[in-house]
Amino acid sequence: MNKNKMTNITVFIGLIVSTMTIPFIIYAIVYGIGEAPVYEKKDVLAYYGSIAGACFGGFITAAGLYYTLQQNAETFNDQRKIDKDNRDEDKVNSVMPVLKIDNYNRSTVDKYMATENASSDILQIYMKNIGVGPAINVKVKLGTNYANNSAKRPYTFDLGVDELVTVKINTDFSKIQKKIGNDHYIKIILECTDVYNKKLYKQHINCIKPNGYSNFEIFENERKEIVTI
């Protein structure tokens, strides 16, 4: 038992003993030892009743104060957590990457190549990061499969803000394209993370080849998905 706890117990016992003996000490001082009148029962009950009432009232007050302080502390901690979460969210949003596929000027872009197989079909897309932060570990998924490099691993690269690249992927259109009416389309998913690696961003895009066209030239943003890592 630590010293502070032992001291508190000693003080508590001392207060109880003092409260119980005070009436006898006062009567002995006033009337002298051996000459004090016999206490009447009602006086004793009144004294200890007032002590008990005071103790009970003090206990209720202390309990109410403790409860109030506990509630205030919990509210304060909850608000601190909310504020911290909001700051973290703002921090991540301030560097959010946004990937976009479009028909950009081909002469101004760097080129990336992914060679998954020996097929002669090449899907060439022009990708730009139009967000406010760099896109880290960019991956391209065609349908349900990632575009792989020559080592059969998902092809990845980073893309800075406003950086523009050409991505060429060897594939087999007959296996990945689908048909809507007379048009053909390929479902593309662009994936990346932010610099803090807090969120995974997925951009779902339909790459469309209209009927009569020889190339996939229309890019339709289907939806955006953000997953907390």
N, C-alpha and C positions, 0 to 999 in steps of 0.2 A: 504494500500500500504506500503510495507516494506521500510526501510530507504535507503537501497542500490539502489532500483529502483527509488526512489524520487531523490536521488543524481544524478543518471545518466540522468534523464530527465532535471534536472536543468543545468547540464553541457552542454547537447545538445542544450538547448535553448540559453544558454550563448554564445556558439560558433556561432550559427546562427546570433544572434544580433551583435556580434563582427564583423563577416564577412561583414554584411550589412553596418555597420557604419565606418569601418576602412578608406575607401577612404575620407569620409567627415572629419574625425578627422585629417588625414595627411594633407589635403589641408588647414584646419584651422590653423594647426601649422606652415606650411610653409608660407602661404600668410597672415595669420592674419584673425581674425574674421571680416567679412564685406568687406574684400578686395579680397577674393578668386574669381578667374575668374569663369565664368559660365562653367559647365562641358559640353563637347561636347558629343552628344549621342553615337558616335562610341566608345569613351573612356569608357563610362559607360558599354556599351554592351560588350566590349572587356574584361573588368575587371570581370564582373559577368559571362561571358562566360568561362573565364579561371578557375574561381572558380567552376562552374558547371561541367566542364570537369574533373577537379581534383577529385571532389566528385564522379562523375560517374566511373572514372577509379579506384578509391579506393574501391568503392562498388563492382565492378567486381572482383577485386583482393581478397577482403575479402570473397566474395561469393565462389570463386574458392577454396580458402584456407579452408573455412568451409566444403565444399563438400568433399575435399580431406581428411580432418581429420575425417569426418563422415564415409567415405568409409574405411579408415584405421582402425577405431574403430570397425566397423562391421566385417571386415576381421579378426581382432584380436580376437573378441568374438567368431566368428564361429570356428576359429582354436582352441581356448581354449575348446569349447564344444566338438569338434572332439577328442582332446587329452584326455579329461575327459572320453568320451565314450570308447576310446581305452583302457584307464587304467582300467575302470570298466570291460570291456570285458576280458582283460588279467587276472584280479583278479578272475573273475568267472571261466575262463578256467583253471586256476591253481589249482582248486579244483573239476574238472569235474569227476563225477563218471561214470563208465562204467560197466554195469552188463552183465554177461555172464553165459549161461547154458551149462554144459558139463558133461561128465562122469568122475567125480573126484573120488579120493580115498575115499570110504565111511567111513573109520575108522577115518578120521581126521576132520570131520565136525560136527558142532552143528546142532541140529534138531529143526525145526519149524513145527507146525501142524496147518492146517486150516480145520475145520470141518463144511462144509456148509450144509450137509444133511446126511441122514442115509444110503446113498448108500454104497455098499461094494467096489466100484471102488476107487482106490487110485492112484492119479498121484503124483509121487515122482520125484522131480527135484533137481539137485545139482547146486547151484548158487554161483558165486564168483564175487566180485567187483575188477575188474582189472584196475580201473581208478586211478586218482591221488588224489582223495578226497572222503570222506565218502558219501555213498548213504543214503539219509534221506527219511523217509516215503515210503519205498519200498512197492509196491502193485503188485499183480499178477492178471492179467485179463485173463480169459479163454473165448475166443470168444469175446462176448460183455459184459460179466458179471464179476465183481470182485469176487475173492475168499473171502468169508466172514468167520468171526469167529463165535463162538457159540452165540454171541449177534446179529448176522445178520448184522454186520458192516464190511466194507472192512478190511481185514486182513493186518496189516502193521507192519513193523519192520525196523530198521536201520542196515546198513551193512558197516563196516569199510573197509579201503583199504586192499586188499589182504585177507579179511575175507571170509571164505567159509562156507556155510550152506546147510543143506538139508531141502527142503520144501516139506511137504506132504499135499496134498489137497484131501479131500474126494469129489468125484464128480460122475457123471454118464457119462461114455464114449459114450453111445449111443446118448446122447443129444449134446455133444460138438465136437465129432470127425467128420471129413469129409473124402472124398475119392478122391485120385488122381490115376487113373489107378487101380492097384491092391493094392496100399499102402493106409494106413489110416494116417491122420495127425490131430493135434490139434493146432489151432492158439493161441499162448501165447503172451501177451504184458506185459513186465516188465516196471513199472513206478517208478520213484524216482525224488527227487529234490536234489539240492546241499545244502551245509551248509548255504549259504546266501539266500536261497529260491528265487533265481532270475530266475532259469530256470527249466522246467519240461522235463525230459529225458524219452523217450519212445523207448524201444527196441522191435521190432516186430520179433517174432521167430516162426518158424514152427517146431513142435515136431512130428517126423515121426515114424510110426511103419511099417517097410517094410513087404511086403507080406510073410507070413510064420513065422514071428516073433511074440512072445507073449507080448513083451513090446515096449513102445515108446523109442527108443534108439538113434535116429539120430536127431540132433538139427541144424536147418538151419536158420542162421540170414537173415531175409528178408530185413529189412531196419531199420534205426535209425531216430528218429524224436526228434527235440529239439524245445521246445516252450517257449518263454519268458513269464514269469509270470507277 
